[in-house]
Amino acid sequence: MIITSFVIFLVVFVAIGVASTLRSDKSSADYLVASRTVSPWLTGVSAMATNNSGYMFIGAIGYTYTSGLESLWVMFAWMAGDFLASFFIHKKMRVVSQQRKSLSFGSLVATWGGHDFRKVRLLAGIITVLFLGAYAAAQFNASSKALYVVFGWDYRIGATLGSVLVLLYCLFGGIRASIWTDAAQAMVMFAAMALMLVVGLDEIGGTEAFFTKLGNVSPTYLNLFPATVEHSAVPIALFILGYVAGGSGIIAQPHVMIRFMALDDPGHMRKARTYYYSAYFAFCVLTFSVGLSARLIFPDTSAFDPELALPMMTTMLLPEILVGLVLAGVVAASVSTADSQILGCSAALTEDIANQAEGSVWFRRLATAIVTAIALSISLFGIDSVFVLVLYAWSVLAAAFAPLIIIYALGEKLTETKALLIMVSCTTIALGWRALGWGAVIYEVAPAMFFGILSYFILIKPLLSDSEAQSEL
């Protein structure tokens, strides 16, 4: 019965993706940005589903299970940064992408100022394929962990199944298939997470028992901040600021922002944002609550991988037909993100690295298959932790692109040298910050972004402007 219900949901998702080809005009623009005809509600719901991925079902619940109340910053401070950035970036990005006819994130960054910076485009393409590909691999890891708990399947089987599903409807319908299936997957994600909260609270003994027992988990479980952060104003402010900056890095995540680039009309951006943030907030509340419930149901933290908490709750508390629903929710969340990331990498490979802006749709489909194979390889041989892999990939993408996008949105005109300096220096800072272990104090996106923006106005802009003026003389 578990397999039957699970397979039914997966077949529905694939069918929706294949059906999207009926709306396709067979062009590259349709394959990569859905010909910019996506309605506001589909844009918002799809962006929510692709952002709140298997990372939420597996990684975020595992982190909440282990860390307790402090994990709320990863979700809600993150969402606050996302919300703040949307006020002055999303609409501008949608307008510029249409003006420049950008079909990839790298082409948008390279052409924003009216020029086509080939070196910027190439570097952006390489970073996108490497790190967005690693991000997609984390989604395959998430689905494989759920399938391991429920069916006892080897991790490699679950990862391979997820990659095949992604490849199927990406090959057929491109980003339109991804967006259409996201809408169906979002409904299953909400139903699965809400169901787990209800049965979890029932197993604990109700809402009152839930709050009472949380206080008895450990002396530090309900602390708002981790022990690594000194409980004084400056360290706490830096800690929160790090996650807010991390959330603002949404503007540098190709798999999410391509949805807003595909919106039918820039004037509909407010509606799209309303759908997006309403769904985002509700899903974060459900996820956070389920993570806390899991800790009360499985108090022995040394007995298993915390990222297996939700699938373990599923098999313990639900009848088989509903286990299939939740399992489909986990896989749906993973696939809804992975498909977008694979398509983002495919666009980077064809548009930015191979420089085939006029290439055929079949060439893009071939690139999609290649990128899927790369992501699957990373999943099979890379980092096991979904939480770690997602944060790592997110931070590099945010560091590489977000400062540059913000500077452009402020109306600055950049030369290619300046743009490259910003991208390289900010990425280096993010990687170095993580390597030194300073992420426990402040998430590495914050120092990378602040350095990039401040160094541009204080050093890069005036110094290079002077040298450029001298060279002209």
N, C-alpha and C positions, 0 to 999 in steps of 0.2 A: 504493500500500500504506500509506503514512503516513496519508493522509486516511481510508482505510478503517478502520484500527485506531483512529485518533483519534475518528472519528464513532461507532464501536461503543461506546467507553467513555462518550461524552457521552450517547448514547441510553439506556444503562443507568442513568446518573445521573438523567436526566429521568424514566425509567420508575419508578425507586424513589420519587422525589418525588411523582409522580402516584399511585402505589400507596398512599402514606400517607393519602390521602383516605378509604380504606376504614375507617380507625380514627377518623376525625374525627366529632365530634358536631355540627359546623356552628355552634358557638358562638364568640363573640369570645375567650373564655378558651382554647378549643382552638386557635384561629388564632394567638394571641400567646404562650401559655405551655404549649401541648399539654395543657391541663387538669391540669397538674402530675402526670403519670403516667409520666414517663420513667425507665427503669431506671438504676441506678448506672453500668453499663458504657457504656451509650449516652450518658449525661450526660458522663462523663469523656472518652471518645473524641471525642465531638462538640465538647466544649470545646477539646480539643487541636487538632483539625482547624481550627476556626474561628479560633483564636488564631494558629496557625502557618500563615499564609496564603501567598498569592503573594509576600508580603513576604520569606518565608524562601527561596523558590526564586529570586527575582529580586533583591530589595533586599539581604537579608543575605549572599547569596553574592557579590553585587557589592561589598559593603563589605569582606568578608573577603578577596576577591581584591585589593582595593586596599590595605587597611590591615594585613593579616597577623594576627599573634597577638593584637593589642590588641582585635580584634573579638570575642574570646570573652567580654569583659565585657558586651557588648550582649546576648548570649544567656544566659550562665550566671549573671551577677550579676542580670540581669533575672529569670531564673527563680527565683533565691533570694528576691528580694523578693516575687514572686508567691506562693511557698510560705509565707513568713512571714505574709503578710496573710491567707492562707486559714485559719489557725488560729483566728482569732477573728471573722472576718467572714462567711464563706460560709454557715455554718449559721444564724447570726442573720438573715442576709438572706433565706434560704429561709423561715424561720419568720415573719418580719415580713411578707414579701410575701404569704403566704397569709392572715395575720390581717387585713391591710389590703385584701386582694383586689386587689393591684396587678397590672396588666397591662402597664405600661410602666415604664421605669427612672425617669422623671420623677415618676410617681405614687408610686413607692416612696420616693423622696427627700422628696417633699412631705408624705407621710402617715406617715412612720416614727414620729414622736413622738406620734401619736394625733390630730393635727389635719390638715386638708386646706388647705395653704398654696397658694392659687391663684397668687400671683405667683411663688413658687418653682417650681411646676409649669410655668408658662408659660416662665420663663427656662430651666429644664432642658430643656424641649421644643425651644426655639430652638437652644440649644447642641448638643443631640443631632442635630437635623436638619442643622445647618451642618457640624459637625465629624465626626460619624459618617458623614454623607454624603460628605465629603471622603475619609474613610478608605476607604469603599466604592469611590470613584473610583480610589484607588491600586490596588485589586485589579483593576479593569478595565485599568489601565495595565500591570499585571504580565502578564496574559494576552495583551495586545496585543503586548508585546515578544517573547514567546515565539513567537507566530504570525508576527511579522514576520521573525524569523530563519529559521524553518523553511519558510514558504511565500512570504516576500517580500511579505506583505500589508501594506497601509497600516495604521498604528496604529489608525486610526479603525474599520477593519473588525473587528479583534480586540476592541476595547473594546465595540463594538456587539454582537458575538456573545456576549460574556460577559454583557452586560446582559440580552439576550434570554433566555439560559439561566436566569439568576437570576429573571427575571420569570415565566417559565413555571411553575416549581414553587413559587414563593412564592404565586402566584395560586391554585394548586390546593390546596396543603396547609399553607401558613403555616409556623410554626416546626417543626411535626412533620415536614414534608417536608424542611426544612433539616437537622434532626437525623438523620433516617434517611439522607439522602444523605451527610451528613458521615461516617458510619460506613464507607460504601463508598469515599468519597473518601480517607479516612485510609489505607485499605489501598493504594490506588493511589499516594498520596503517598509512603508508606514504600517501596513497591516501586520507584518511579521514583528516589528519592534513593539507595537502597541500590545499585541498578543502576549509577548514575552514579559512585558511589564505587569500585565494583569495576572498571569499565572504565577509570576515570581512573587508578587505581593500576597497572593493567596497562599502560596507555600510558606511564606514567612509568618503569616498570621494576621495580615492586614496592614493598613497604613500606620496605625499607632505602634504596632510591634516593630514595623520597619524602622521608624525613627528611634525607638527605644534601643533596639539592638545595634544600630549603627554606632551609638555612643560607647558600646562595649567591645568594639572590634579591637581597638588598640588606642594607646594614649595620643597617637599622632594622626590617626586615620581621618579625623574631622578637622585637621589643621588646614587653613586656607593656603598656606605656602609650604614648600618643601623645606626640609631641614638644612639644605645647602644654602638657603637664602637667609641672611641675617634679618631678624625681625625689627628693622628700623626703616624709616621713611624712604631713604635713597635706594637701598637694595630692593625693597618691595616695589617701588616705582619702576625701577629698571626691569625687574622680572615681568611685571604686567606689560610694560612698554614693549618688551621683546615679543610677546605674543600678539599684541595689537599690530606691531609692525609685520609680524608673520602673516597675520590675516590680510593686511593691506597688500601683501605679495600675491594676492589673487589676481591682480592685474597682469601678472607675469606668467600665469598658468594657461598655456594655450588651449588645453582641453576644456576649460571653463569659458574663457573669453571668446572662443570661436562661436559659442552660442549667441552672445550679445552682438558679435559681428554679423551673424546670420539673421538678426531681427529684421522684420519687414519694413520698419520705418523708425528712424531715430527719434521721432516724436512720441513713440510708444515705449520709450525706455523706462519711464516712471512706472508704468503698469507692469512691465517685465520685472523690475526690481521689487515691486510689491509682492508679486507671486513668489519670487525667489526667496526673499528674506522671511516671509511668513512661513513658508515650508521649511526653510533652514532652521529657524528658531524652534519650531515644534519638534523637528527631528532630533535636534540637539538635546532638548529636554527629555525626550524618550530614551535616548542613548545613555545619557548620564544616569538616569534613574535605573535603567536595567543593569548598568555596570555596578552600581552600589548594591542592587538586589543580589547579583551574582556572588558578591563577597559574603553575604549572609547565608546564602544557600551552600556555598563551598568554602567554609572557613579555613581549611588547611591550604595555605598558599604554596606549600612546597610539594604538593601532590601532583601538579600538572602545570602545563604551559598556560599562563593567564589568558593568552589570546584564544584559548579553546573554551573559555567560560560560557559564551552564549550557545554554541552548538551542544555543549554538555547539558546546559539547562534545558535545551530543546528536547533531547532524547530522554531526559529524566522526567519531565513534567507534562509532555504533550502526547496525545494519541498520534498514531502513525501518520494519518492523513494531514494533520497540522504540522508535524515535523517536516513533511514535504513542502508545506507553505513557507516555513521559516527558512529552510534550506534554500528554497528558490529565492527568498528575499536576500540572503547573503550573496548568492551567486549573481542575482540581478544587480545588487549594489556594486559588486566587483566588476561585472561586465559593462555596466552603464558608464563606468569611469574608464575602464581599459579600452573600450572601443574608441572613445574620443581621443585618448592619448595615442593610440595606434594611428588614427587618422591624422592627428597633429604631427606625428613623426613622419608619416607618409608624405604629408605636404612639405615638411622641411627637407626631406630627402629629394623630392622631385623639383620643388620650386627653388630651394635655397642652396642645396649642395650640388645637385645635378644641373641646376639652372635650366630646367625644362618647363618654362611657364606655359608653353603652347603644346606640351606633351598630351598624348591621348589619354582617355580615361583608363584604358587597359594598361598603359604604362604605370599609372597611379595605383591601379589594383595590384600590379606586380610589386610595387614598392610597399604596399600595405602588407602583402604576404611576407616580404623580407623582414619588415619591422616586427611583425608578429613573431617570427622565428627568433629574432634577437631578444625580444622581451621574454619569450618562453625560456630561452637559454639562461638569461639572468635569473629568472625565477627558479630554475632547476639547480643552478650552481651558485647563486648569490646569497645575500643576507636572508636569514630566516624570519626576522622580526618585521612584521608589516608596519608597525608603528615607527620603527627606526628608519626603514627604507623610505617611507612616505615623507617624514620630516627632512631627511637628507636631500631627497630629490626636490622637494618644495623649496628648500632654502637656497639651493644653487640656482634654480630657475628664477626665484624672486630676486636674488642678488644680481644676476646677469641682466635682467630685463626691466625690473620695476624702477630703479633710479633713472634709467634712460627714458622710460615712458613718462615719468613724472616731469622730468626736465622738458621734454617735448610738449607736454600738456600745459606747461607754464609759458609756452610761446617762444622758447629759446630755439635758435638756429644753430645746429651743430655741424662741424666738419666731420669727415669720416675718422680722422685721427682722434678727435675728442670722444666720439662715440665708442671707438674701440678701447680707449683708455678707461672709460667709465665701466664698460662691460668686464674687461680683464681685471681691473683693480678690485671691483666689488666682488667678483666671483672668487678671487684669491683670498680676500678678507673672510668671506663666508667659510671657505674650505679650511683656512688656517685657524679660524676661531673654533670650529668644531674639532679640528685635530688637537688643539691645545686643551680641550675639555672645558672651555669657558661657557658653553651653552647652558650649563646648569645655573649660571648667574643671569644671563640674558641671551635669549635665542638669537642665533647668529644673523638672522635677516636684519635685525635692527641696526647693529653697527655697520653692516655692509651698505644698507640703504642710506643711513645718515652720512657715512663717509663719502659715498658717491655723490650725493646731492650737494653737500657742503664743499667738498673738494672741487666740484665743478665751478661753483660761484666764487670760491676764494682763490683757487690755484689754476685749474685747467683753463677756464674761460679767459682770465686776464693774461696769463703767461703765454698761452698759445696764440692769443689774439695779437700780442705784441710781436711774437716771432713771425707770425704770418704777415703782419704789416711790414716788417723789416724785409722779408723775402720778396714782397711785391716791389719794394723800393730798389 
